[in-house]
């Protein structure tokens, strides 16, 4: 019997087609691929991102609604008459203005082959043996023992063995002439094959050597160091497969592998709990004489256990398991087109070490993605905090919608993109692996986001308050523009300005413009807030540039991962600062964004307020390094003990 697609390298024969279409072995494999595709899920990473996005959207939606409602007093007022609210006054213009702030805030925040010819199977179906002189004698137990001893000897030296047998007694098939023959129905049921292929004459066996590539041993070592478990699923003889696994480092030379090396049938005969116990063992595992359905069962059980499964294969019969795995990896040179189509990734060089290299690259990409999220979320939480604090404290708005949108759509873009070019951490392949159900954002990381975001908010709102209430701060004098100082109480109750007796405001300069408030001193908190608003926007831009440096590494200090480790980030920061200077010092753009140029001392104040974000995150990284290193040591000790 041969399968469709079998390559004939020599000789000729006449083959009888017994099944077509979906009833062939390839058709059955296609059905299995289809079944696997029906249960195909999103990748673990995509699931994490979707979950994170849903939670973030809900939180931001609530915050935006609260911010809008806090400001209701500015667009909806009323008077109390006889204890009841009367004379409601609604300002549609102000209502839409604060709705624009809420919308801008939302934009800111959401950023192997079948065992044909197996010697053991042929011996079970053989009743005779052909000797060297061509004579045929009965295959007794002694002869079987000698053959199996030879098989054992060759298999334990990593040789792949193939047996040959034939029969002259065709029984009812001796006159077989096609589908109309009475015996044809026997061929339609594969369960009849063992009874048809019986009483065979065993001819002999051949041994083939397919040595593993020299780089595989090192790649297996790297996998072990990275916490990646390597499982070998093969159609080879058990002894052959065990010898190969010892050669390539899946098993150590003296390792006891009784519970780690099983045949496919042996594994499938186990109960579900016993199967999972086998798969949960540490170190490498071997499944020999495996069939396609065995591979699928192994993949299914591993995924049920929360493992991220990568399956390699090259044959048609590998396709169902390739499709079911989280990551199906087909061979680009030796692989069939069916296997390639069912896979997520194709190895151009058919080299196992390329998979290990891809894991390192994938971890680096994952870290860079987290750096992007870390930068954007911590910065955007700061923007949310600044708007929320402004509303809660009752001070004039320090940032208007167009400024928020500029920061998020233009200024933040270059650094966020450049973080994708961060170099990989030096110990990236020595860290414990993540499980598929691990959270993308841990409680500790979320705490860091909140701390950094809170500081961004405090700094942005703080400098706004400082300009109104102080003439100098941290030894930096910024009273040269002549602006009038007010108390914090006056600033937080600016809406009552018209009732203040004797309140006067002196003129002040900002760039080439002079602001005079003789006609309406209370306008000092609206038109006159342009300098304070410029300082808030500049602190927000500067603090987010410094925060992008914090995102170079999750826990690594800037002393170990200096800014020049990613020159693209430095270039991106220069571009963002350049864009900010452009809107500051080009009069037309400054007018559009409602800002004014800043003096040297005012820039010193901006940098003094923004720089501490680096110091705060360095402290948080120090705590994170010691926490993660303790966890890594515990994982490493457990890994070695097992």
N, C-alpha and C positions, 0 to 999 in steps of 0.2 A: 504494500500500500504506500502511495506517495501522496503528498498534499499538492494542491494546485499552487503553482509558483515555484515548485522545486526545480533547482537548476541541475541539468544533466551535463556532466563534463566529459563523459566518454561512453561510447556504446549506444545501443538503441533498444527500445522496448515498445510494446503495445500496451497502452493504458486504457482502462475501462472507467468511464465517468459514471459514478454511482449517485452523485448529488449535484445539484446546481443552485446558483443564487444564494439565498440566505440559509439554505440547508447545508452548505459546505462548511468546512472548519473556518475558513476566512469569513464566511457569512456570519457564523456564530460569534466570531471576534468582533465583527462590525456591530452586532446586537449588543455585545458587552460594552463597546465604546459608547453606543447610544445611551445605554442605561447609566453609564458613568457621567456622561454629559448632562443628564437630567438632574443629577444631584450636585452639579458643579456650583460651588459657592464663590463669593468674592474672596480675594486673598485676605489673610489675617490683617495685613496692614491697611487694606482698603476698609475692612470692617471697623478697625480702630479709628480711622479718619472720619468715617461716616458717623460713628457714635459720638466722637468728639465734636464734630460739627453741629450735630443736633443739640447736644447739651449747651454748647457755646451760643447757638442761635437763641435758645430759650432764655438763657441768662441775660444776654444782651437785650433781648426784646423787653424783658421785665424792667431792666435798668433804664432803657430809653423811655419807656412809658412813665416810670417814676420821675425821671428828669423833666419830662413834659408837664406832668401834673404838679410838680413842685413849683413850677413857674406859672401856675394858673392864676395867681394873684395879679400878674402883670397884664393879663388879657380879659379877665372876668372879675368884675367888682360889684359890690352891692352895698346897700344901706339897711340898717335894722330899724324897722318901724313897729312899735308895740311888740318888740321881742321877736318879730319875724323879718326875714330878709326881704327887702323890697328894692325897687329901682335898680334892677340888674343892668350893668353896662358891659357890653362885649366888644372887644377890639379884634376884628378878623385879621387885620394886618399883623398885630402882635402874636396872635394865636398861630398863624402860619409861620411866623418868624421862629418861634420856639419849636414848632413842629419840624422846621428845617434843621434846627440844631439837633433834634432827636434823630432825624434821618441821617445827618452827617455823622453823628455819633455811632449809629449802626454800621455805616459804611466803614468807619474807622476801626471798629472792633472785630468785624467778621473777616477779618482777613482769610531576554534570553530564550532559547529555543526549546521545543518540546523534546523529551527524551525518546526519540526514535532510535532503535538499535541499541538500547541499553542492555548491557551484557546480562545483568541479573534477570531482566524480563525475558530475554531470549532463552536463557537456560531453563526457566520455568515452563516454557512452551516447547522445548526441545526434548525428543526421546532418543535421538541417535547422535553420533558424532562421527565426522569424516576424518580418518587418519591420514598421515603423510603420504601413504601409498595409494590413496584414493578409496580405500575400502571403508565401508560404513558399518559401525558396530553400535551396540546399545550404549547409551549414555548412562553409566552407572553412577552411584554416589561418589566413588573414588575419583572418577574423571571430573565430576562437577566440583569436587573439593580442590583438585589440582588447578582447574580453570579459575576458581574463585581466589585461590592463593596467588596465582599469577596476576589476576586483576587487582588484588590488594597490594601487591608489591609495586605494580606500575602506578596505581592510583596514589599511593602514599608519597610518590616522588613527583607529584603534580602533573602526571600524564593523563590526558583525556582518552578514555577507552571506548571503542565502538565494536560491537559484536556482529557477526554475520551468520545467517542460517537460511536454509531453503527447504522446500518439500517437493517431492515428485507425486505424492498422493493428493490429487486435487478433488477426489471424491465427487460430489454432485456438480462441482465446477469444471470437471474434465471436458464436458461438452458445452460449456458456457458460450453463448453466441450473441448475447445482448440482453436488453431489458425484458424481452419476452420469455426468457429462460425461467423455468420454475424457481431456480435458486437465487434469482436476482433480488427477491424480497429480503433474503438474509443479509444482503449488503446494505440495505437501507437503515439498519439498526446497528450503530457502532458497538452495542453491547454484545453482538454476535462475533465480533472480530477475534476475541480470545479463543472461542471454540473453533473458528475457521482456521486460525493460525495456530494449529496444534500438531504435535507429532513431528516437529521440524528436525532437520539434520543440522546440527551445529558445526560450522566450518572453522571458526577461529575468531580472533579479535585483533584489532590494531590499536596502537597507542600513538597519540598525537601530542606534541609539545607546543604550547602557546605561552611563552614566558611573559610575565608581566613587565611593563615598562619600568626602567630603573627609577624614575621619579615618583612612582606610586607609593613606595614605602615612606618617603618623606611627606607626601601628601596625606597619608593616613595618620602620621604623627601629628601633623598640623591640625587635622580634624579632631584628634583626641585632645590636643591642647585647647582648641576652641570650644570644646564641649559638644562636638558633633558626633553622634553615634553612627557608625558605619555598619550596615546590614547587607550581607551578600545573599542574593536570591538567585539560584542557578539551576540549570537542568543537569549539571554534572553529577557524577557519582559522588557519594558522600565523602569517601576517603580522599578522592582527588581534590574536591573543594576544600576540605580541611587543610590539606597540604598547601594549597595555593594561599589560603587565608593566613597560614603561619608565615609563608614566604613574604607576603606583602604587609604584614604587621597588624592585621585585623585581630589575630590571636598571637600571644607571645609563644615562644618555643615550648615552654614548660607549663602553659596555662591549662587548667582543667576545663574542658569544653563540653562535658557530657550534657549539661543542660542548655548549652548555647549553640549546639549543632544538631539540627533536626532535619528530617526529610519533610517534604511538602505534605505527604499523606499523613505522616505522624503528627504534624502540627494541626492539620485539619480535623483529626480524630479527637482532639482535645475539647474540653468544654470551653465555653467563652471566657470564664474566669481564669482558667489555666492558660489560655492563649495570652491573655493580657498580662499574667504573671511572667510568662516567658519574655514578652516584648518589653516589660518594664525593667528587665535586668540591665545592669550597667555594662559598658563595654560593647564589643562587637558581637554580632549574631550571624549565624549561617543557616540558610534553608536550602538544602540540596534536593535534586530530583523534583524541582518545583514546576508546577504548571501555571498557566496564566491566571486561573481562578484563585490559586494560592496567593499570588502577588496581590491581587485585588483585595483579598481578605486581610492581608497584613497591612496594606495601606489604609483600609477602612478602620481597622482597630486602632492603629496609631493615631489617626485623625480624631477618632472618638475620644482618645486619651489626651487631646489637646496638643499633640505634637505637630510641628510643621514638617511635612514629609516631602522630600525630593526623591524622585524615582528616575533611574536611568534605564535605558533600553534601546535596542536597535531593530528588533524583529517585529513582524506584524502582530505576533501574539503578545507583545509587550504593550501594545497600544491601549488596551482598556485600563491597565494600571497607571500608565503615563497620564491618561486623561483624568483619572480619579485623584492623583496626587496633587498636593498644593503646587508643586513645581515639577512638571514632566520634562525630562532632559533626554533628547534623542541624539544619537551619533550622526554627525554630519557626513562622514566618509562611508562607514559601513552600514549606516542606518537605512531602513526602508522608508519610502515616501509616506507610508501609512503611519509609521512611528513618528516621523517628523511632523505630520499634520496634527497628531494628537498631543504633541508636546508644547510646552511654553517656551522652551529654549533648545537650540540646536548647537552642539559642540562642533566647531569647525575642524578641530584637530583630533577628535575622539580621545581626548586625554583627560583622565580623572583629575589630574592636578589642576586642570583648567577650571574644574568645578570649585575646588578649594580657593583658587584665586578669585573666582566670581563671588564666593561667600565674603571674602575680605572686602571686595569692591562694594558688594551689597550692604555690608555693615557700615562702610564709609558713607554711602549714599543715604542710608537710614539716619546716621548721625547728622549729616548735613541737612536732611529734611527737618530733623528735630531742632537743629540750630535755627533754621528759617522760622519754624513755629515759635521757638523760644524767643526769638527777637521780635517777631510781629506781635505775638500775644502779650508779652510783658510790656512792650511799648504801647500797644493799643489799650491795655488795661489802664495804663497811665493816662491816656486821653480820656477814657471813661471816667476815671477818678477825678481828673481836673474839672470836667464838666459837672460831675455830680457834686464835688466840693463847692464849686462856684454857686450852684443852685442852693445847696444846703446852707451855705454861709450867708447867702443873700447879697453878695457883692456883684458889681457889674460883670457881664460876660467878658472873660479874658480871651476867648477864642470865638470867632464867628465861623459859620458853616464853610465859607469858601477857603478859609485858612486850614480847617480840619481836612477838607478834601484835598487841598494842595499837598499837605504833609503826607497823607496816606497814598495818594495816587502818583505822586511825583518824587517827593523827597525821600520817602522810605523805600522806594522801588529799587534803586541801584544797590544799596547795601544788602537788602534781602536777597537779591539775585546773586550777588557776589559770594554770599555765604554757601552757595552750592558748590563753590570751588575750594572749600576748606580741605587741607591735606588730612589724610587719615591719621588717627591717633597711633602712636608707636606700639601700643599694646592691644590693638584692636582685635587680633586673633588669639588673645589670651584671656579675654573676658568671657564670663559664663554666657550661654545663649539665652535668648528670650523665648518664652513659650507663646503659642498663638493667642492665648487668652490674657497675656500680660497687658496691662494698661499702657496706652501711649503716653498719657500724662499721669505720673505718680503723684501721690499726696505731697511728697517733698518738692517735686518740680512745681506743682501748683502753688505751694506755699512760697517758693521763690518768685514765681510770677507775681503773686499778690504783693510781696514785699517790694520788689522792683517797681511794679506798677503804682503802688501807693506812693513811693518816693517821687516817681515822675509826676503824679498828680499834685503832691504837696509842693514840689519845686516849681511847677508851672503856675499854680495858684499863689504860692508863696511870694514869688518875685513880683507878681502883680500887686499884692498887698504891700510889699516892701517899698515899691516905688511911691505909692500913695502915702505911706506912713513914715518913711525914713529918708534922710538925705545922704546917708552913708551906711554901708553894711560890710562887715569883715575888713574894715580899714579901707574900703573902696568908696571914694566920694563921687556921687553922681547927682549932686545938687546944682551943678553948673548950668543946667537948663532953666533954672529959676522956678521950677514947679512948686506949687503950694502943698504943704503937708497937712494931712487930716488925721484924725484919730481912727482907730479900727472901728469904733462904735459908729462914727459918722459914715465910714465906708460901707459897713454892713447894713446901714439904714438909709442908704442914699436916696431911696424912693421918697423919703420924708423931707428932702432937702428944702423944698419950697416953704416949709414951716419953720426953718431955722432963722432966727433973728440975727442980723449983722453978719451973715456968712458971705465972705468975699474971697475971690480967687485971683491971684496975680497972674499976669501973662507968662507963658513959657515958650521956649523955642525947641523945635525938633527939626534938625537939618536946616533947610532954608525957610521953613515955615514957622510962623509965630501964631500962637493960639491965644486969643483974648476972650474973656468971659464977663466983661462989664455988663452986657445986657442981660445975661442969664447965667449967674454963677453955678447953677445946678447942672449946666451943660458940661461942667468939668468931669462929671461921671459918665458922660456919653461921648461927646466929641473929644473931650480932653483925655479920654482913656487910651488914645492912640499909642502913646509912648509905652505905657504899662502893657498894652496888648502886644506891642512889638517885642517887648522883653519876654513875655510869656511864650510867644511863638518861637523866638530865638532859643530860649531855654529848651523848649520841646524838641526842636530840631537838633540842637547840640547834644542833649541827653540821649536822644535816639541814636545819634552817631556813636557816642561812647558805648551805648548799650550793644551796638553791633559788634564791638570788640569783645564784649563779654560773651557773645554767642559763638566765638571761635571754637570753644571747647565747652562741653557740658560741665566738666569738673576740673579741667586743667587751668592752672593759673596763667595769666598773661606773661609771667616770667618764664614759664616752660613752653608756652605757645604764644610767642610775641606777635604783634600785629603784622610784621613783615612776612610771617609764615604764609599769609594769603595776600599777595600784592594786589589782587583784584579788588579786595575789600578796601584797601587804602585808596585805590583809584575811584571806587564807587563813593566813598566818603567825600573825596575831593569834589566829585561831580555834584553830590547833594548839597554840600556847603556852597559850591559855586552857584547852584540854582537859587539857593536862599539869598546869597548876596545880590543876585540879579534882581530879585523882586524887592530887595531892600533899597538898592541904590540906583535903580532906574525909576525916575519919578512917575512915569505912566503906570508901571506895574505896581509901584508902591501904593498909588492911589486906588488901583483895582482891589488890592488885598487889604487895604485899610491899615497900612503900617508906615513907619517913618525910619530914616537912617539912624543908626546908633553911633555913639561916640566911643572912643577907645576904652574909657573907664566903664562904660556900660557893657562893652564886650567882656571886660575883665569880670564884671559881676555875673554875666551869663555863664562864663566858663567856671567860675567859682561855685555857682549853684549846681551846674550840670555834672562836674567831674566826680563828686561823691558816689554817683551810681556805679562807677567802677570799683571803688573801695567797698561798697556794700556787697556787691556780687562776689568780690574776692573772698570776703568772709564767708558767704554762703557756699562758695565752691570749696573752701577749706573744710567746712563741716561735711559737705557732700562727699569729698574725697575720702575722709576718714570713715564715713558711714559705709560707702560702697566698697572700700578696701577691706573692711571687716567682713562684709557679706561675701566678697570674692574669696577671702581666705577660708571662710567656712565652707563655701562651695568646693574649693580646691581640695581641702582636707577630706571632705566627704567623698569627692571623686576618687582620690587616691586610695582611701580605705576600701571603697567598693571594688 
